Amino acid sequence: MLNASQLNVGPDYPLHATAAGKVVLAHIADGEIASVLPENLESYTSNTIVRRDDLLREIHRVREQGYAVIDNEYETGLFAVACPVQESDGKLMGIVVVQGPTERLKSDSLSGTVSLLMQAADEIAAVLT
């Protein structure tokens, strides 16, 4: 059951353990990520990516598929999908995220959810540019 035990107010936000954070990292060069993140990252659950090399592999996957997913990485019971809102040149303007209980969002309809989220991101970008 989702518990909302991780409340972030202020500047601290775990980029490596959140879907939105992974989208942000996907828009940064690998070398820059390696220069700012330590080799060992903070663990929030047993599913958190805690090695920078593993995170970089995940970031490559995010770049390839065009969206990020977390599955119990930041909080047990939390599943999230995030899509970038981008300018025509690929520059990140914002992020659209859907998150909720794993049992509700992680399902056979995930590909449909991702498609709708990507469409929403494209529509938002069209309005903002």
C-alpha positions as CSV (number, residue, x, y, z in Angstrom):
1,M,0.0,0.0,0.0
2,L,1.3,3.5,-0.9
3,N,2.2,5.4,2.2
4,A,3.5,8.9,1.1
5,S,6.3,8.6,3.6
6,Q,8.7,10.6,1.3
7,L,7.6,14.2,1.3
8,N,10.1,16.5,-0.4
9,V,9.8,20.2,0.3
10,G,12.8,22.4,-0.7
11,P,15.8,21.8,-2.8
12,D,16.5,18.1,-2.1
13,Y,15.0,15.7,-4.7
14,P,16.5,12.3,-5.5
15,L,16.9,12.5,-9.3
16,H,18.1,8.8,-9.4
17,A,15.0,7.4,-7.6
18,T,12.2,9.3,-9.3
19,A,10.7,9.2,-12.8
20,A,10.9,13.0,-13.2
21,G,14.4,12.9,-12.0
22,K,15.4,10.3,-14.6
23,V,13.9,12.5,-17.3
24,V,16.0,15.4,-16.1
25,L,19.1,13.2,-16.1
26,A,18.3,12.0,-19.6
27,H,18.7,15.6,-20.8
28,I,22.2,15.9,-19.3
29,A,25.4,14.4,-20.8
30,D,26.8,11.3,-19.2
31,G,30.0,13.0,-18.3
32,E,28.2,15.7,-16.5
33,I,26.1,13.2,-14.6
34,A,29.2,11.3,-13.6
35,S,30.8,14.5,-12.4
36,V,27.9,15.5,-10.1
37,L,26.6,12.2,-8.8
38,P,28.6,9.9,-6.5
39,E,29.4,6.3,-7.5
40,N,27.2,5.1,-4.7
41,L,23.7,6.7,-4.5
42,E,21.3,6.8,-1.6
43,S,18.9,3.9,-1.2
44,Y,15.2,4.6,-0.5
45,T,13.9,1.0,-1.0
46,S,15.4,-2.3,-2.0
47,N,14.6,-1.4,-5.7
48,T,16.4,1.9,-5.7
49,I,19.3,2.1,-8.2
50,V,22.3,2.7,-6.0
51,R,25.2,2.4,-8.4
52,R,26.0,5.3,-10.7
53,D,26.9,2.9,-13.6
54,D,23.6,1.2,-13.3
55,L,21.8,4.5,-13.3
56,L,23.6,5.6,-16.4
57,R,22.4,2.4,-18.1
58,E,18.9,3.3,-17.0
59,I,19.3,6.8,-18.3
60,H,20.3,5.4,-21.7
61,R,17.1,3.4,-21.7
62,V,15.1,6.5,-20.9
63,R,16.7,8.4,-23.8
64,E,15.9,5.5,-26.2
65,Q,12.3,5.0,-25.1
66,G,11.4,8.6,-24.5
67,Y,10.0,8.2,-21.0
68,A,11.1,7.1,-17.5
69,V,9.5,4.6,-15.1
70,I,10.0,4.0,-11.4
71,D,8.8,0.8,-9.8
72,N,9.0,0.9,-6.0
73,E,12.3,2.8,-6.3
74,Y,11.5,5.8,-4.2
75,E,8.8,4.4,-2.0
76,T,7.4,0.9,-1.7
77,G,4.1,0.8,-3.5
78,L,4.8,3.8,-5.8
79,F,4.9,3.4,-9.5
80,A,5.4,6.4,-11.8
81,V,5.8,7.2,-15.5
82,A,7.3,10.5,-16.7
83,C,7.5,12.0,-20.2
84,P,9.5,15.1,-21.1
85,V,7.9,18.2,-22.5
86,Q,10.4,19.4,-25.0
87,E,11.0,22.3,-27.4
88,S,11.4,21.4,-31.1
89,D,15.2,21.2,-30.6
90,G,14.8,18.7,-27.8
91,K,15.5,21.1,-24.9
92,L,13.6,20.2,-21.8
93,M,10.8,22.6,-20.8
94,G,8.9,20.5,-18.3
95,I,7.8,17.0,-17.3
96,V,4.5,15.3,-17.2
97,V,4.2,12.6,-14.6
98,V,1.5,10.1,-13.6
99,Q,2.1,8.2,-10.4
100,G,0.2,6.1,-8.0
101,P,-0.1,2.7,-6.4
102,T,1.9,0.0,-8.2
103,E,-1.1,-2.3,-8.3
104,R,-3.1,0.3,-10.2
105,L,-0.6,1.7,-12.6
106,K,1.7,-1.2,-13.4
107,S,-0.6,-3.3,-15.6
108,D,-1.3,-4.5,-19.1
109,S,-2.5,-1.0,-19.9
110,L,0.9,0.6,-19.2
111,S,1.7,1.0,-22.9
112,G,-1.6,2.9,-23.4
113,T,-0.8,5.1,-20.4
114,V,2.6,5.9,-21.8
115,S,1.1,6.7,-25.2
116,L,-1.4,9.1,-23.6
117,L,1.2,10.7,-21.5
118,M,3.5,11.3,-24.5
119,Q,0.6,12.8,-26.4
120,A,-0.1,15.1,-23.5
121,A,3.5,16.2,-23.3
122,D,3.5,16.9,-27.0
123,E,0.3,19.0,-26.7
124,I,1.7,20.9,-23.8
125,A,4.9,21.6,-25.8
126,A,2.8,22.9,-28.7
127,V,1.0,25.3,-26.5
128,L,4.1,26.6,-24.8
129,T,6.2,27.1,-28.0
